Amino acid sequence: MKEIVITGENLTLDDLIAVARGGATATLSAAAKTAINKSRDYVDELVRAERVVYGITTGFGEFSKVSIANNQTESLQKNLIVSHACGTGDHLPSDCVRAIMLLRVNALSKGFSGIRLSTVESLLAMLNTGVIPAIPEKGSLGASGDLAPLSHMVLPLIGLGEAYFQGELLSGAAALERTGLTPVVLTSKEGLALINGTQVMTAIGALTLYDTLNLLKLADITSALTSEALRGLTDAYLADIHAIRPHQGQMDTAANLLTLLKGSQRTTKSGQIRVQDAYSLRCVPQIHGASKDAVKYVKTKVDIEMNSVTDNPIILAEQDLAISGGNFHGQPMALAFDFLAIALSELANVSERRIERLVNPALSGGLPAFLTKQGGLHSGLMIAQYTAAALVSENKVLAHPASVDSIPSSAGQEDHVSMGTIAARKAREVCFNVKRVLAIELFAAAQAIDLEVPGAEKGLAAGTETAYRLIREICPVLNEDRELYRDFDKVADLIDSGRVVEEVERVLGVEL
């Protein structure tokens, strides 16, 4: 079992996936423990000296004007958690919650939060033993961090709230008892250190980003298979064309398509069948490439945020400072995840247009209407295109940016909020829809090829033939109408597994 060493400095997206989805455990580095202890010692000095520091010797938000006595410290921290646990909606899936917990520990391990080492280790123990706090997905403004959902993360840590253990929803206290852990009694600064941060939006967005990176490659593979089904032209993918408009994503996509279609007996050149293709084929480098460049930007932001301190106040022990800043504000992530949703949406937008070209006899170049041999008796893929169109239309709504909205809170103290967690959740939903549209296109392209070439030799290129055969392993040719949602679910699961991209890259000997 892989173990991730947490330093606060170098957590990667692959590390996050290993813990969130792969069952890897995590442990604190020696340097992280030293940094946590040093920061905590300074907070203890502040408390002993009764210095006025936000969230340590004062209330929170608008109540920062209220001083808190030393003997009320534990009550202050507990009250913070229980009062802020106001989330609603369905619980976040376990991979999101595990990612949230890992990111929170990583941020705390940098040593600028003033939390006790024992508290961080207790949160880490929950993660490693499989206690999954029940976190409602809605209720965060993404401004003073993800206050509401992170409070739900903390509830089981202090023996309250609810948590899943081995698939069963239990009280927080019962979940701890099942694993031999004991509730933590929070002390000065700790409640604020645990909930004032951007880990919920970052976790949801980072997992979506990881899935998007797979979909970007899959979209190239899928469009190449469709190009073969429609006897597409490869002229528009030549490197010289893209070198004179050198957007990196565009050049990379054009190169991918030439690699994927190398050796194909089904593609054509300009003038052989037609002079040019429609944009949904001809402009794949420009369309997919623009999304790739956008996603690359998002990844730079996620990489930074995963290894950042985002709580408040920031403890700078060496400078004898406890600064109430604004690192908790989610705007950098809000804009990035809005951009991610837009970039993802376009993958499905153009994919649906290619599906239309496959099923529409006026556009397909001679393929049977709706890719069925007995049109009329059978409807074939007629309604599959409806589903793709519905998902694309839904994405257009979801792609409206959340970050352009703001509602003041806390009596006007928090007068601009990011809505970053809404942006991340929307991007996740868009990603789900895009995957389904691409699944339909993959299925349709394979069906079109089988209708035109019934025999064993399809004349496909090595890369696309690999994708085609993976589809045929789970979905037979559609000779008569059947419940297609089962096929599309199978293809979506295949996409989730990563096998299509992995196998195609293995056969080609390149990374797309």
C-alpha positions as CSV (number, residue, x, y, z in Angstrom):
1,M,0.0,0.0,0.0
2,K,1.4,3.4,-1.0
3,E,2.1,5.9,1.7
4,I,2.2,9.6,1.1
5,V,4.6,11.7,3.2
6,I,3.0,15.0,3.9
7,T,5.4,18.0,4.0
8,G,3.1,20.9,3.1
9,E,5.3,21.7,0.1
10,N,5.1,19.1,-2.6
11,L,1.7,17.3,-2.6
12,T,0.8,16.4,-6.2
13,L,-2.4,15.6,-8.0
14,D,-1.3,12.0,-8.3
15,D,-0.7,11.9,-4.6
16,L,-4.2,13.3,-4.0
17,I,-5.7,10.6,-6.2
18,A,-3.7,7.9,-4.5
19,V,-5.2,8.8,-1.2
20,A,-8.7,9.9,-2.3
21,R,-9.4,6.9,-4.7
22,G,-6.5,4.5,-4.3
23,G,-6.7,3.8,-0.6
24,A,-3.1,5.1,0.1
25,T,-2.4,6.3,3.6
26,A,-0.6,9.5,4.6
27,T,1.9,10.4,7.3
28,L,3.5,13.6,8.5
29,S,7.2,14.3,7.8
30,A,9.5,15.1,10.7
31,A,9.9,18.6,9.3
32,A,6.1,19.1,9.3
33,K,5.8,18.0,12.9
34,T,8.5,20.5,13.9
35,A,6.8,23.3,12.0
36,I,3.4,22.5,13.6
37,N,4.9,22.5,17.1
38,K,6.7,25.7,16.6
39,S,3.6,27.5,15.5
40,R,1.6,26.0,18.3
41,D,4.1,27.2,20.9
42,Y,3.7,30.7,19.7
43,V,-0.1,30.5,20.0
44,D,0.2,29.3,23.6
45,E,2.4,32.4,24.3
46,L,-0.3,34.7,22.8
47,V,-2.9,33.1,25.0
48,R,-0.8,33.3,28.2
49,A,0.0,37.0,27.4
50,E,-3.7,37.6,26.8
51,R,-2.9,39.5,23.6
52,V,-5.9,40.5,21.4
53,V,-5.7,38.3,18.3
54,Y,-8.6,37.5,16.0
55,G,-10.1,34.1,16.6
56,I,-7.7,33.3,19.4
57,T,-8.8,35.7,22.1
58,T,-11.8,37.2,20.2
59,G,-14.9,36.0,18.6
60,F,-15.3,35.4,14.9
61,G,-16.5,37.5,11.9
62,E,-18.6,40.4,13.2
63,F,-18.0,39.1,16.7
64,S,-14.3,39.9,16.4
65,K,-15.0,42.9,18.6
66,V,-15.8,40.5,21.5
67,S,-13.0,39.5,23.8
68,I,-12.9,35.9,25.0
69,A,-11.5,34.9,28.5
70,N,-8.9,32.1,28.7
71,N,-11.4,29.8,30.6
72,Q,-13.8,30.1,27.7
73,T,-11.3,28.9,25.0
74,E,-12.6,25.4,24.7
75,S,-16.2,26.5,24.5
76,L,-15.4,29.1,21.9
77,Q,-13.8,26.5,19.6
78,K,-16.5,23.9,20.0
79,N,-19.2,26.6,19.5
80,L,-17.5,27.7,16.3
81,I,-17.7,24.2,14.9
82,V,-21.3,23.3,15.8
83,S,-22.7,26.7,14.8
84,H,-20.9,26.7,11.5
85,A,-22.0,23.2,10.5
86,C,-25.0,24.5,8.5
87,G,-24.5,22.5,5.3
88,T,-27.3,21.0,3.3
89,G,-27.9,18.7,0.4
90,D,-26.5,15.3,-0.5
91,H,-23.3,14.2,1.2
92,L,-20.1,14.6,-0.9
93,P,-18.8,11.3,-2.2
94,S,-16.0,9.6,-0.2
95,D,-13.2,10.4,-2.7
96,C,-14.0,14.1,-2.3
97,V,-14.1,13.9,1.5
98,R,-10.8,12.0,1.7
99,A,-9.3,14.6,-0.6
100,I,-10.6,17.4,1.6
101,M,-9.1,15.8,4.7
102,L,-5.7,15.2,3.0
103,L,-5.6,18.8,1.8
104,R,-6.5,20.2,5.2
105,V,-3.7,18.2,6.9
106,N,-1.3,19.3,4.2
107,A,-2.1,23.0,4.8
108,L,-1.8,22.6,8.5
109,S,1.5,20.8,8.2
110,K,3.2,24.0,6.8
111,G,3.2,25.4,10.4
112,F,1.4,28.7,10.0
113,S,-1.9,27.7,11.6
114,G,-1.2,27.3,15.3
115,I,-2.9,24.0,15.7
116,R,-1.6,21.2,18.0
117,L,0.3,18.3,16.5
118,S,-2.0,15.9,18.3
119,T,-5.1,17.4,16.6
120,V,-3.6,17.1,13.2
121,E,-2.6,13.5,13.9
122,S,-6.1,12.7,15.0
123,L,-7.5,14.1,11.7
124,L,-4.9,12.1,9.9
125,A,-5.8,9.0,11.8
126,M,-9.5,9.4,10.8
127,L,-8.4,9.5,7.2
128,N,-6.1,6.5,7.4
129,T,-8.6,4.3,9.3
130,G,-11.4,5.1,6.9
131,V,-13.6,7.4,8.9
132,I,-15.4,9.5,6.3
133,P,-17.2,12.6,7.7
134,A,-20.6,13.2,6.3
135,I,-20.3,16.5,4.5
136,P,-23.3,18.1,2.8
137,E,-22.3,19.4,-0.6
138,K,-24.1,22.8,-0.3
139,G,-23.7,25.8,1.9
140,S,-20.3,27.3,1.3
141,L,-19.8,30.9,0.0
142,G,-16.1,30.1,-0.6
143,A,-15.1,33.4,1.0
144,S,-13.9,32.9,4.6
145,G,-12.9,29.5,3.4
146,D,-15.3,26.6,3.1
147,L,-16.7,27.2,6.6
148,A,-19.8,25.1,6.6
149,P,-18.6,22.0,4.9
150,L,-15.3,22.0,6.8
151,S,-17.2,22.3,10.0
152,H,-19.0,19.1,9.1
153,M,-15.6,17.5,8.5
154,V,-14.6,18.5,12.0
155,L,-17.8,17.3,13.8
156,P,-16.8,13.6,14.0
157,L,-13.3,14.6,15.1
158,I,-14.9,16.0,18.2
159,G,-17.3,13.2,18.6
160,L,-20.3,14.9,17.0
161,G,-22.1,14.9,13.6
162,E,-22.1,11.9,11.4
163,A,-19.5,9.8,9.5
164,Y,-19.3,6.8,7.2
165,F,-17.3,3.8,8.1
166,Q,-17.1,0.8,5.8
167,G,-20.1,2.1,3.9
168,E,-22.3,2.6,7.0
169,L,-23.5,6.0,8.2
170,L,-22.9,6.3,11.9
171,S,-22.8,9.0,14.5
172,G,-19.4,10.7,14.7
173,A,-18.8,9.2,18.2
174,A,-19.7,5.7,17.0
175,A,-17.4,6.0,13.9
176,L,-14.5,6.9,16.2
177,E,-15.3,4.1,18.6
178,R,-15.3,1.6,15.7
179,T,-11.7,2.5,15.0
180,G,-10.5,3.0,18.6
181,L,-10.1,6.7,18.2
182,T,-11.1,9.2,20.8
183,P,-12.8,12.6,20.3
184,V,-10.6,15.7,20.4
185,V,-11.2,18.6,22.7
186,L,-10.3,21.6,20.7
187,T,-8.4,24.5,22.3
188,S,-7.4,28.0,21.3
189,K,-7.2,28.7,17.5
190,E,-7.8,25.0,16.6
191,G,-11.4,25.3,15.4
192,L,-10.6,28.2,13.2
193,A,-7.4,26.4,11.9
194,L,-9.5,23.5,10.8
195,I,-12.4,25.2,9.0
196,N,-11.0,28.5,7.6
197,G,-9.6,27.3,4.3
198,T,-10.4,26.5,0.6
199,Q,-10.0,22.7,0.9
200,V,-13.5,21.7,-0.1
201,M,-13.5,23.7,-3.4
202,T,-9.9,22.6,-4.1
203,A,-10.6,19.0,-3.5
204,I,-13.7,18.8,-5.6
205,G,-12.0,20.8,-8.4
206,A,-8.8,18.8,-8.2
207,L,-10.6,15.5,-8.6
208,T,-12.5,17.0,-11.6
209,L,-9.3,18.3,-13.0
210,Y,-7.8,14.8,-12.9
211,D,-10.8,13.3,-14.7
212,T,-10.6,16.1,-17.2
213,L,-7.0,15.4,-18.1
214,N,-8.2,11.9,-19.1
215,L,-11.1,13.2,-21.0
216,L,-8.9,15.6,-23.0
217,K,-7.0,12.6,-24.3
218,L,-10.1,10.5,-24.8
219,A,-11.7,13.3,-26.8
220,D,-8.8,13.2,-29.3
221,I,-9.2,9.4,-29.6
222,T,-12.9,9.6,-30.0
223,S,-12.8,12.3,-32.7
224,A,-10.2,10.3,-34.6
225,L,-12.4,7.2,-34.6
226,T,-15.3,9.4,-35.8
227,S,-13.1,10.8,-38.5
228,E,-12.5,7.3,-39.8
229,A,-16.2,6.5,-39.6
230,L,-16.9,9.6,-41.8
231,R,-13.9,9.2,-44.1
232,G,-12.4,12.4,-42.8
233,L,-9.6,14.4,-44.3
234,T,-6.3,14.6,-42.5
235,D,-4.9,17.6,-44.4
236,A,-6.1,20.0,-41.8
237,Y,-4.0,18.3,-39.1
238,L,-0.6,18.9,-40.8
239,A,2.0,20.4,-38.5
240,D,2.9,23.3,-40.8
241,I,-0.6,24.7,-40.5
242,H,-0.5,24.8,-36.8
243,A,3.1,26.0,-36.5
244,I,2.0,29.4,-37.9
245,R,-0.7,29.8,-35.2
246,P,1.4,28.2,-32.4
247,H,-1.0,27.7,-29.5
248,Q,0.4,24.8,-27.7
249,G,-2.8,22.9,-27.2
250,Q,-3.7,23.3,-30.8
251,M,-0.3,22.0,-32.0
252,D,-0.5,19.1,-29.6
253,T,-3.9,18.1,-30.7
254,A,-3.0,18.2,-34.3
255,A,0.0,16.0,-33.6
256,N,-2.2,13.6,-31.6
257,L,-4.6,13.2,-34.5
258,L,-1.9,12.5,-37.0
259,T,-0.5,9.9,-34.6
260,L,-3.8,8.3,-33.9
261,L,-4.7,8.2,-37.7
262,K,-1.4,7.0,-39.0
263,G,-1.8,4.1,-41.2
264,S,-5.5,4.4,-41.5
265,Q,-7.1,3.1,-44.7
266,R,-10.3,5.0,-44.0
267,T,-9.1,8.6,-43.9
268,T,-8.9,10.7,-47.1
269,K,-7.1,13.7,-48.6
270,S,-8.6,16.9,-49.9
271,G,-10.3,16.3,-53.3
272,Q,-10.7,12.5,-53.0
273,I,-14.2,12.6,-51.7
274,R,-14.7,16.2,-50.7
275,V,-12.6,19.3,-50.5
276,Q,-13.0,20.0,-46.8
277,D,-14.7,18.7,-43.7
278,A,-17.1,20.4,-41.4
279,Y,-15.7,22.3,-38.4
280,S,-16.4,19.6,-35.9
281,L,-13.8,17.4,-37.7
282,R,-11.6,20.0,-39.4
283,C,-11.2,22.3,-36.4
284,V,-10.6,19.6,-33.7
285,P,-7.1,20.9,-33.1
286,Q,-8.4,24.4,-32.5
287,I,-11.3,23.4,-30.3
288,H,-9.8,20.6,-28.2
289,G,-6.5,22.6,-28.1
290,A,-8.1,25.7,-26.6
291,S,-9.6,23.5,-23.9
292,K,-6.3,21.9,-23.2
293,D,-4.6,25.3,-22.8
294,A,-7.4,26.4,-20.4
295,V,-7.0,23.2,-18.4
296,K,-3.3,23.7,-18.2
297,Y,-3.9,27.1,-16.6
298,V,-6.3,25.5,-14.1
299,K,-3.7,22.9,-13.2
300,T,-1.1,25.5,-12.3
301,K,-3.6,27.1,-9.9
302,V,-4.6,23.8,-8.3
303,D,-0.9,22.8,-7.8
304,I,-0.3,26.1,-6.0
305,E,-3.5,25.9,-3.9
306,M,-3.0,22.3,-2.8
307,N,0.3,23.4,-1.1
308,S,-0.8,26.7,0.3
309,V,-1.9,28.1,3.7
310,T,-5.5,29.4,3.4
311,D,-6.6,29.9,7.0
312,N,-6.8,32.9,9.3
313,P,-5.1,34.4,11.2
314,I,-1.7,33.4,9.8
315,I,0.8,32.6,12.5
316,L,4.3,33.9,11.7
317,A,6.1,32.8,14.9
318,E,9.5,34.0,13.8
319,Q,8.3,37.5,13.2
320,D,6.2,37.5,16.4
321,L,3.1,38.1,14.2
322,A,-0.4,36.7,14.0
323,I,-1.9,38.4,10.9
324,S,-5.5,38.5,10.0
325,G,-5.3,38.3,6.2
326,G,-7.4,37.0,3.4
327,N,-5.8,33.8,2.2
328,F,-9.0,32.0,2.8
329,H,-10.7,33.8,0.0
330,G,-11.6,31.4,-2.8
331,Q,-11.4,33.8,-5.8
332,P,-8.2,32.2,-7.4
333,M,-10.0,28.9,-7.4
334,A,-13.4,30.2,-8.3
335,L,-12.2,31.7,-11.5
336,A,-10.1,28.6,-12.3
337,F,-13.0,26.2,-11.8
338,D,-15.4,28.4,-13.8
339,F,-12.8,28.2,-16.6
340,L,-12.6,24.5,-16.1
341,A,-16.3,24.1,-16.6
342,I,-16.3,26.2,-19.8
343,A,-13.3,24.3,-21.2
344,L,-15.0,21.0,-20.4
345,S,-18.3,22.1,-21.9
346,E,-16.7,22.6,-25.3
347,L,-15.5,19.0,-25.5
348,A,-19.1,17.9,-25.3
349,N,-20.4,20.7,-27.5
350,V,-18.3,19.6,-30.5
351,S,-18.7,15.9,-29.7
352,E,-22.5,16.2,-30.0
353,R,-22.0,17.8,-33.4
354,R,-19.9,14.8,-34.5
355,I,-22.6,12.5,-33.2
356,E,-25.1,14.4,-35.3
357,R,-23.0,13.9,-38.4
358,L,-22.8,10.2,-37.7
359,V,-26.6,9.7,-37.3
360,N,-27.9,12.2,-39.8
361,P,-28.0,10.7,-43.4
362,A,-27.8,14.2,-44.9
363,L,-24.4,14.7,-43.2
364,S,-22.9,11.2,-42.9
365,G,-21.9,10.5,-46.5
366,G,-24.1,7.5,-47.0
367,L,-24.4,5.8,-43.6
368,P,-27.9,4.5,-42.7
369,A,-30.1,7.0,-40.9
370,F,-29.5,6.8,-37.1
371,L,-27.0,4.0,-37.7
372,T,-29.6,1.3,-38.0
373,K,-30.1,-1.2,-40.9
374,Q,-33.9,-1.3,-40.6
375,G,-34.9,2.3,-40.1
376,G,-38.6,2.6,-39.2
377,L,-38.9,-0.7,-37.5
378,H,-35.8,0.2,-35.5
379,S,-34.9,3.7,-34.2
380,G,-31.2,3.0,-33.8
381,L,-29.3,6.0,-32.3
382,M,-32.0,8.6,-32.9
383,I,-32.6,9.3,-29.2
384,A,-29.0,8.9,-28.3
385,Q,-28.3,12.1,-30.1
386,Y,-31.2,13.7,-28.1
387,T,-29.5,12.6,-24.9
388,A,-26.2,14.1,-26.0
389,A,-28.0,17.3,-27.0
390,A,-29.7,17.5,-23.6
391,L,-26.4,17.1,-21.7
392,V,-24.8,19.7,-23.9
393,S,-27.6,22.1,-23.2
394,E,-27.4,21.5,-19.5
395,N,-23.7,22.2,-19.6
396,K,-24.4,25.6,-21.2
397,V,-26.3,26.5,-18.1
398,L,-23.7,25.0,-15.7
399,A,-20.9,26.8,-17.5
400,H,-22.3,30.2,-16.4
401,P,-19.7,31.4,-14.0
402,A,-20.4,31.3,-10.3
403,S,-17.5,33.7,-9.6
404,V,-19.3,36.7,-11.0
405,D,-21.8,36.6,-8.1
406,S,-21.3,37.8,-4.6
407,I,-23.7,38.1,-1.6
408,P,-22.3,40.0,1.5
409,S,-22.4,38.0,4.8
410,S,-21.5,38.4,8.5
411,A,-23.2,41.8,8.8
412,G,-21.2,43.2,5.9
413,Q,-17.8,42.2,7.3
414,E,-17.5,39.6,4.6
415,D,-18.7,41.9,1.8
416,H,-17.3,40.0,-1.2
417,V,-17.5,36.2,-1.6
418,S,-16.1,33.9,-4.3
419,M,-18.7,31.2,-4.7
420,G,-15.7,29.0,-5.5
421,T,-17.2,25.9,-4.1
422,I,-20.2,26.3,-6.3
423,A,-17.9,26.7,-9.3
424,A,-16.1,23.5,-8.4
425,R,-19.3,21.6,-8.0
426,K,-20.6,22.8,-11.3
427,A,-17.4,21.8,-13.0
428,R,-17.8,18.3,-11.5
429,E,-21.3,18.0,-12.9
430,V,-20.2,19.3,-16.3
431,C,-17.4,16.6,-16.3
432,F,-20.0,13.9,-15.7
433,N,-22.1,15.1,-18.6
434,V,-19.0,15.4,-20.9
435,K,-18.0,11.8,-20.2
436,R,-21.5,10.6,-21.2
437,V,-21.5,12.6,-24.4
438,L,-18.1,11.2,-25.4
439,A,-19.3,7.7,-24.4
440,I,-22.2,8.1,-26.9
441,E,-19.8,9.3,-29.6
442,L,-17.5,6.4,-29.1
443,F,-20.4,3.9,-29.3
444,A,-21.8,5.7,-32.4
445,A,-18.5,5.8,-34.2
446,A,-17.9,2.1,-33.6
447,Q,-21.4,1.4,-34.9
448,A,-20.9,3.4,-38.0
449,I,-17.7,1.6,-38.8
450,D,-19.4,-1.8,-38.4
451,L,-22.3,-0.8,-40.6
452,E,-20.0,0.2,-43.4
453,V,-17.4,-2.6,-43.0
454,P,-19.2,-5.7,-41.6
455,G,-16.2,-7.9,-41.9
456,A,-13.2,-8.4,-39.6
457,E,-10.8,-6.0,-41.4
458,K,-11.9,-2.4,-40.7
459,G,-8.9,-0.6,-42.1
460,L,-8.5,1.4,-38.9
461,A,-5.3,2.9,-37.6
462,A,-3.5,1.1,-34.8
463,G,-4.6,3.6,-32.1
464,T,-8.2,3.9,-33.1
465,E,-8.6,0.2,-33.6
466,T,-7.5,-0.3,-30.0
467,A,-10.3,2.0,-28.9
468,Y,-12.8,0.3,-31.2
469,R,-11.9,-3.2,-29.9
470,L,-12.3,-2.0,-26.3
471,I,-15.8,-0.9,-27.1
472,R,-16.6,-4.1,-28.8
473,E,-15.4,-6.1,-25.8
474,I,-18.3,-4.7,-23.8
475,C,-20.9,-3.6,-26.4
476,P,-21.9,-5.8,-29.4
477,V,-22.9,-4.2,-32.7
478,L,-26.4,-2.8,-32.6
479,N,-28.3,-5.0,-35.1
480,E,-31.7,-4.3,-33.5
481,D,-33.0,-1.9,-30.9
482,R,-32.1,-2.6,-27.3
483,E,-31.8,-0.7,-24.0
484,L,-29.0,1.6,-25.0
485,Y,-28.5,3.2,-21.6
486,R,-26.9,0.0,-20.5
487,D,-24.3,0.3,-23.3
488,F,-23.6,3.9,-22.6
489,D,-23.1,3.2,-18.9
490,K,-20.6,0.5,-19.8
491,V,-18.7,2.8,-22.1
492,A,-18.7,5.5,-19.4
493,D,-17.4,3.0,-16.9
494,L,-14.7,2.1,-19.4
495,I,-13.8,5.7,-19.7
496,D,-13.6,6.1,-15.9
497,S,-11.3,3.1,-15.7
498,G,-8.7,4.9,-17.9
499,R,-8.2,1.8,-20.0
500,V,-9.0,3.5,-23.4
501,V,-6.3,6.1,-23.0
502,E,-3.8,3.6,-21.4
503,E,-4.2,1.0,-24.0
504,V,-4.1,3.4,-27.0
505,E,-0.9,5.0,-25.6
506,R,0.6,1.6,-25.0
507,V,-0.1,0.5,-28.6
508,L,1.2,3.8,-30.1
509,G,4.2,4.0,-27.7
510,V,3.5,7.7,-27.0
511,E,1.8,9.8,-24.4
512,L,-1.0,11.7,-26.0
